[in-house]
Amino acid sequence: MSLKVLIADDESEILEIMAKKIFTQGYTVITAFDGEDAWQKIQSESPDIIVLDLNMPRKNGFEVLQELREHPPEEKWQPVIIVSARTGLEDVKKGLSLEAEHYILKPCSIEDILKAIKLMTALIPRHKSPSELKNDH
């Protein structure tokens, strides 16, 4: 069964390029064109990995990430890779303080994003949800 990757970006050309390339690597791809759409799909589709732009209408990436961390819809680890043109140190710090696993600065290559997705894929088996940790005792 392939892992599900949600890509959220309001630039349709970037979204389309990323979706096609990630799909060719064997992942199931879900796309979202704004933050509200991303949050709805996180809840309904239960993605394994989330690639999140910050500058989006209706809800920015920080708001989506904060909502995900405060109200995780799934009892599983859902790593977040921020891909953003917001290159300021404060933005990077904020993303990491909200528990994003990775922060990639735009402009970047699709290869950078694929490497980050592969890294998260390798880490998923090592992460356990709070309920799984309780059951280990």
C-alpha positions as CSV (number, residue, x, y, z in Angstrom):
1,M,0.0,0.0,0.0
2,S,1.5,3.3,-1.0
3,L,1.8,6.2,1.4
4,K,-0.6,9.2,1.0
5,V,1.0,12.6,0.5
6,L,-1.1,15.8,0.8
7,I,0.4,18.8,-1.1
8,A,-1.1,22.2,-0.3
9,D,-0.1,25.1,-2.4
10,D,-2.2,27.9,-3.9
11,E,0.0,28.2,-7.1
12,S,-1.7,25.7,-9.4
13,E,1.3,25.2,-11.7
14,I,3.5,24.3,-8.8
15,L,0.9,22.1,-7.3
16,E,0.5,20.2,-10.6
17,I,4.2,19.7,-11.1
18,M,4.8,18.5,-7.6
19,A,1.8,16.2,-7.7
20,K,2.9,14.6,-10.9
21,K,6.5,14.1,-9.8
22,I,5.5,12.7,-6.4
23,F,2.9,10.4,-8.0
24,T,5.6,9.0,-10.3
25,Q,7.6,8.0,-7.2
26,G,4.8,5.6,-6.1
27,Y,2.9,7.8,-3.6
28,T,-0.8,8.4,-3.6
29,V,-1.2,12.2,-4.0
30,I,-3.9,14.5,-2.6
31,T,-3.9,18.1,-3.5
32,A,-5.2,21.2,-1.7
33,F,-5.3,24.7,-3.2
34,D,-5.7,26.7,0.0
35,G,-5.4,26.2,3.8
36,E,-9.0,25.5,4.5
37,D,-9.1,22.9,1.7
38,A,-5.8,21.4,3.2
39,W,-7.3,21.2,6.7
40,Q,-10.5,19.5,5.4
41,K,-8.4,16.9,3.4
42,I,-6.2,16.3,6.4
43,Q,-9.3,15.3,8.3
44,S,-11.0,13.3,5.6
45,E,-8.1,11.7,3.8
46,S,-5.7,11.0,6.7
47,P,-2.5,11.7,4.7
48,D,0.8,10.1,5.9
49,I,2.9,13.1,4.9
50,I,1.9,16.7,4.4
51,V,3.7,19.2,2.1
52,L,2.5,22.6,3.1
53,D,3.0,26.1,1.6
54,L,2.7,29.0,4.1
55,N,1.2,31.7,1.9
56,M,-2.3,30.5,1.1
57,P,-5.7,32.0,1.1
58,R,-8.5,31.2,3.7
59,K,-6.0,29.7,6.1
60,N,-2.2,30.1,6.0
61,G,0.2,27.2,6.4
62,F,1.0,28.2,10.0
63,E,-2.7,28.0,10.9
64,V,-3.1,24.6,9.3
65,L,0.0,23.3,11.1
66,Q,-1.1,24.7,14.5
67,E,-4.6,23.2,14.1
68,L,-3.1,19.8,13.1
69,R,-0.8,19.8,16.1
70,E,-3.5,20.9,18.6
71,H,-6.2,18.7,17.1
72,P,-4.6,15.8,15.3
73,P,-7.4,13.9,13.5
74,E,-5.5,10.7,13.5
75,E,-3.7,8.6,16.2
76,K,-0.6,8.5,14.1
77,W,2.4,10.7,13.4
78,Q,1.8,13.0,10.4
79,P,5.1,14.7,9.4
80,V,4.8,18.1,7.9
81,I,7.3,19.5,5.3
82,I,6.9,23.3,4.9
83,V,7.8,24.5,1.4
84,S,7.7,28.3,1.4
85,A,9.1,31.5,-0.1
86,R,9.0,32.9,3.5
87,T,12.8,32.7,4.0
88,G,13.1,34.9,7.1
89,L,14.6,33.3,10.2
90,E,11.5,34.2,12.2
91,D,9.3,32.3,9.8
92,V,11.6,29.2,9.9
93,K,11.7,29.4,13.7
94,K,7.9,29.6,13.9
95,G,7.4,26.7,11.6
96,L,9.8,24.5,13.6
97,S,8.2,25.7,16.9
98,L,4.9,24.5,15.6
99,E,6.5,21.1,15.1
100,A,7.1,21.0,11.4
101,E,9.6,18.3,10.6
102,H,11.3,20.0,7.7
103,Y,11.4,23.5,6.2
104,I,12.4,24.0,2.6
105,L,12.9,27.4,1.1
106,K,11.5,28.4,-2.3
107,P,12.8,28.5,-4.9
108,C,13.8,24.9,-4.6
109,S,13.9,21.9,-6.9
110,I,11.3,19.1,-6.8
111,E,14.3,16.8,-6.0
112,D,14.7,18.7,-2.6
113,I,11.0,18.0,-1.9
114,L,11.3,14.3,-2.9
115,K,14.4,13.9,-0.7
116,A,12.4,15.3,2.3
117,I,9.4,13.0,1.5
118,K,11.8,10.0,1.3
119,L,13.3,10.9,4.6
120,M,9.9,11.2,6.3
121,T,8.9,7.9,4.7
122,A,11.9,6.2,6.3
123,L,11.1,7.8,9.7
124,I,7.4,6.8,9.8
125,P,8.0,3.2,11.1
126,R,10.1,4.6,14.0
127,H,7.4,7.0,15.2
128,K,4.6,5.8,17.4
129,S,1.4,7.5,18.4
130,P,0.6,8.2,22.0
131,S,-1.8,5.2,22.1
132,E,0.8,2.9,20.5
133,L,3.3,3.9,23.2
134,K,0.9,3.1,26.0
135,N,0.3,-0.3,24.5
136,D,4.0,-1.1,24.5
137,H,4.1,-1.3,28.3
